[in-house]
């Protein structure tokens, strides 16, 4: 038996910091730990005692890539606690805002973070030298998402126009009409994106996933629905904490989420959403899925990039439908009165299911808050998948081994800082 140690001082092309420790006994994995050492930011404690109107703006600061998801989960939960019913027009405008976030997040991940792994490049910038048209296409798509966030949210990073009850101000019709031509180009670009990534060479690697996502009877899940699983469950969001739980592990500042009754890991995110809600994708997305002839449900984490491509098609198509028929909601925000209450909500962030629960008092102050991000929920599953991937990734070339391990982690598009609470690799062989 030989001892072997492999280190990657910092995982590139993910948001946040952490490390991977692997101990080998010959060719067998004896121990594996995804070590998240980024300090917790304590957002849940920060919200206590705050006026509930502050919550959407504060939670938006959790992540610069997916602030809308945090805002949407918070306002849905707070509105439920206050018995606020928004209008269909406000609801539709919120879905449009969510479309913008999915576009900018998915485009960034596909072109600059994940595609370089499949094409043999160390970075998106290096890839751009040989694939300038593709990278420019991705950057233009990301810009579309940012533009939509600016129009609806007031600015692209940490939007400030989202409010409990709706929006502080609704955009004028012409503000959205000016985006239609770009989004029509973007829909075609999303189609070409999906065809492009479908042609990548994917490892023959599948995992025994329990897939988890929201599911809705009438639409592709984004900001409402019940929780569906690949073992046939349909769970009310109100029962989330009865079915799922966070557990502290010694080697990570990020909590691990597991099924409460069985202790099993589970996967959230685009692969789970498309697999569980394929029939709710737009007609164009389903047509392209048939064209590339890929089976769903899919259990190969490397093919998550294809799921993101299909979702890009869907959100471009949905955004265009909303913008073409848009009229400003009147009023843009529903009035409400304070009352003591407790409620929860879950939405689908680009990276997966995001759960919020709040307790508010009769003066409109937050008494307690629980926020469970998708990356935190995926953490244990990533660690489990790495254990299975190590035998495929190991080679005599230390740098190549580290790259293969990093490649798998990047498929989940982890947002480590988002976990509020990434990759040095160390392998010991004995």
N, C-alpha and C positions, 0 to 999 in steps of 0.2 A: 504494500500500500504506500502510495506517495502522497505527500502533502502539497497542495497547490493553492495559491492565493491570487485572485484577480481583482483589481480595483479599477473602477471608473470614478474619477474624482468628482465629476458632476454630470448628471444626465442632461443632454442637450435637447432642445426643441420640445420641452414641456414647461409648464408654468409651475415654479416652485422648486424646492430642494429636498433631496433625500438620498438614501443609499440602499444597496442590496448586498446582503451577506449570505454566502452559500458555503456550507461545509460538506465536503464530499468524503465518502468512504469508498475508495476505488472509483467506480463509475456510478455509484449510488448516491443520491442526495440524502444526507443525514439530517440537515437542518437548512431552512431557508427563511430569511427575514427581510421583508421590505421595510427598511428603517426610515421613517419620516421624522426628521429632526428639526423641521421648521417650527418655530415657537407658535403656540396657540394664540389666536388674536381675540378670543373671548367676546365675540359679537353678541352672543346670547345674554351675557351679563351686562354688556353695554346698553342693551335695550331696556333693561329693567328700570322702571321709574320714568321713562320717557313718554311724552305724549304720543299717542298712536299715530298721529299724522306724520311724525318723524320717521316712522319705521321704514317706509319705502325708500326714502333717501339714504338711510343708514345701511340697510341691507344691500342696496345697490353697490356699496363700497366693498362688499365681500369679494367681488370679482370684476375686473375690468373687461373681460371677454363676454361674460353672461350676466350682466347686471339686471336685465329685464326679467330673467327667470326668478331672481330673488325678489324683485319688486312684485311680480305677478303672484307668486306664492304667498307673499305677505299680505297683499291687499285682498286676495280671495279669502284668506283665513280671517282677517280682521272684519271683513264685510259679513262673513258668516256669524261671527261673534256679536255683531251689532244688528243683525237681521236686515242688512242692506241688500236690496235686489237691484242690480244694474239693468239698464235697458239692452235690448238686442244690438242696438247701434254701438253702444260702448263696448259690449263684449266683442263685436266684430273688429272694432278698432284695436282692441287689445291683442287679438290674434294677428292683426297686421303688424303690430309692434314686435310680437314674437317672431313673425316671419323674418323681419329685419335682423334680429339677433341670430337666428339659425343660419341665415345667409352669411353673415360676416364671420361667424364662428366656424362653420363647416368649410367655407372657402379657405380660410386661414389654415385650418388643419390639413385639408386635402393637399393643398399646393405647397405650403412651406414647411409643414411639420412631418407629414407622413409619407408623401410621395417620394421624397429623396431616399427613404429607406429601400423602396422597391427598385429604384433606378440606380442605386449604388453611389449616392452622393452624401457628403458629410453635412450639407446644409442646403437650404433653399436657394441661397445666393450662388452657391457652386452649381446647383442644378440649372439656375437661370442662364448660365453661360451656354449650355447646350439645348435648353428648352425655353428660350425666351418668350415664344408665343404663348406657351402654356402658362408660364408664371405670370405674364402680363394679364392673361385671361383671369387667373385666380385673383390677382390684385384688384382688377376692375370689379369682379363680383363682390369681393369684400367691401369695396367702396360703396356698392349699392346698399349693402346692409347698413353701413354707417350712415349713409344719406337718409335712409328711412328712419333710423333712430333719431337723427337730428330733427327731422320734420315732426315726428310724433312725440319724441321724448325731450326735446329742447337741446340736446347735445348727444354726440355719439358715445361718449364714455360717461358712465354713471348718469343716466338721464334724470331729469328733475321735474318732468311734467306729469309723472304718474302719481295718482292720488287715491286714497281710500274713497270709493264711490265713483271713480272714473278718471278723468284727466282735468288738470287745472285749466287747460285751454285746448280746444279741438282745432286741428289744422284746417285751413281753408281748402276748398275743393281743388283750386288751381295749384296749391302746394304739392298735392299728390299727383295731379294730372301730368305735371312736368316730369315725373319719374317714370311714366308708363313706357316710353320709348326705350329707355335704358333697361327696364325690366323685361321687355320683350326680347331684347338682345340677350339678357341674362338667362332667360328660360332656354334659349338655344345653347348658350354657353354651358348651362347645367347639364343638358342632354349630352353635349360633347364631352364634358367632364366625366360623366358616368361611363360612357363608352371607352374613354381613355383609361380610366382606372380599372375597368373590367378586363383589360388586356394585360395587366401586370401579372408577373409570375408569382403565384401564392404558394407558400409552404403547405404541404399536405398535413395539416395539424388541426384537429377538432377537439373540443372540450365538452364534457358532460354538463352543460349549463342548465341551471334553472333560470329562465329568462323572466324578467319582471319589467313591466311598464304600465302606464295608464292605457286604458282602452275606452273608446266612446262609440256608442251605437251609430252615430250619424256623421262623424268626422274623424280625420286623423288626429290622434291625441296630442294635445299641446298644453292647454291650460285647464282642462276639466276631464272628468271621467272616473271610472273605478280602476282599481289595480288588478291587472291580469297577470297570470303566470303561465309558463309553458307546461305546468302540470294540471292545467284546467281550472284554476281557482279564479274567482271574481270577488275581490275584497273591497269593501267600502274604505275610502280614505280615512274615515273616522276610526277604523280598526287597525290602522297602520302600526301603532305601537304595541298592539296585542299580537301582531304577526311578525314583526321585525324588531330587532333590538341592536343597540350599539354595545360593544364590549371593548374594554381597555386591554391593550396588549403592551407588554413591558418594553418592546423594542420600537414603539412608534408613538409620536404625539398625536397622530390621527387615529380615531377610533375605527374598529372593524365592525361592519354591519353583517348580521347573520339572520337566518330564519329563527325566530324565537323558540319554536317548539322542537325543531330538529337540529339546530346548530349548523345548518347547511349554508354555504356561500351562495350568492346569486349575482346575476349580471343585469345591469341597467344600461341604457344608452341606445344609439341608433340601431345596432344589431338586434337588440331585444324589441325595439319599437317596430321595425319593419317586419320582423319575424312574426310578431303577435298581431299586427294590424295591417298586413299587406293589402287586404281588400279595401282599406280606407285610404290608400294612396290615391293621388290624382290619376286620371285616365292616362295622361302622358307618362307619368312615372311607371305605371303598371305596364304600359306598352314597351317602354325601354327595358324594363325588367325581363319581359318575355323575349325581347330581341337579344339580350346578352345571355339568355338561357342559364340563369343561375337559380338553384333550388332554394326555396324558403319553406320552413325556417332554416337559418344558417347558424352553424356552431363553430365556425372558423374565425377566431378573433382578427386575423389579418385581413379578412374581407369586410371588416367594419367600414373601411373606406368606400366600398361600393354602396353600403347602406346610406352613408352620408351623401353620396352622389344622388341616389334616388330621393332622399329627403330634400336636397337642393332643388330638384325638379319640382317636387310637390309645393314647396313654400314659394317659389317663384310664381307658379301657376295660381296658387291661392291668393298671393299678394296682388297679382294682376286682376283677378276677379273682384277683389274688394275695392281696389283703387278705381276701377272703371265705373263702378256703381256707387261710389262714395258720396254721401251727403253728410255734412257736419252734424253730430248728435246734439240735440237740444233738450235738456241742458247737457253739457259735457261731464257734469259731476252731480251725482245724486246726494241730496242732503241727508243727514242722519243725526240722531241724538245718541248721547253716550248712555251706555248701560253696562252693568257688570256681565261678563260672559267669558266663555272659553270655546275656541274652535280651532280647526286645523284645515289645511289645504295642501294639495300636491299638484305640481305642474311638471312638464317635461322640459328641463334645461337641455341645451344641445348635447350634454354628456349623460343625460338620464334623469331619472326620477328625483325630484327635489321636494322635500317635505318640510312644512312649517306648522308650528302650533303656538298659539298665543293665549294668555290669560289677561284680560283687561278689567279695570275697575270702573265704578260708576262715574269717575271723573275723567275717563278717557286716558288713563295711564296704564302702561304695560306692567303687569305684575310678574309675568314669567314668559320665557320664549324658548322654543326648541327648534333648531334648524339642522336638518340632516341632508347634506349635499350629496350629489351623485357620486363624486369621486370617493368620498368617504364610504359610501355604500359598496363601491366596486373594489375597495382596497383589499379585502380578504380574498376576493375572487382573482384579482391580479396576482397576488402571492401564490395562490393555488395553481394558477395557470403557469406561472414561472417554474414551479416545481416540475410540472410535466414537460415544459419546454427545454429545461436545462440539458437533458441528454441529447437533444437535437442541436443545441447551440454550442456545446463543448467542442473544442478543437485544440490543436497544439499552438495555434496562433491566438495569443491572449487578447489582442486588439479585436480580432474577428469575433471571438466569443463574447466580449463585452458589447460589441455592436449588435449582435443577434439578440442578446438579452434586452438591450435598450429598445430595439425595434419592436419587440412584443409589447413592452410597456407603452410605447408611443401609440400603439393601435387604439388604446382606450382613451386617448387624448386627455390624460389626467391633469387636473388643475389642483396641484397640491396645496397651494395657499388657500384655494377655495374650500378645502377641507377644514379651514379655520382652526383648526386645532393644531431634484429629487434624486443623477443617481450615481452614488458611489457604489461600485460593485466590488465585493470581496469574496473570493472563493477559497476555502481551505480544503486541501486534500490530505487525507491520512491513510 
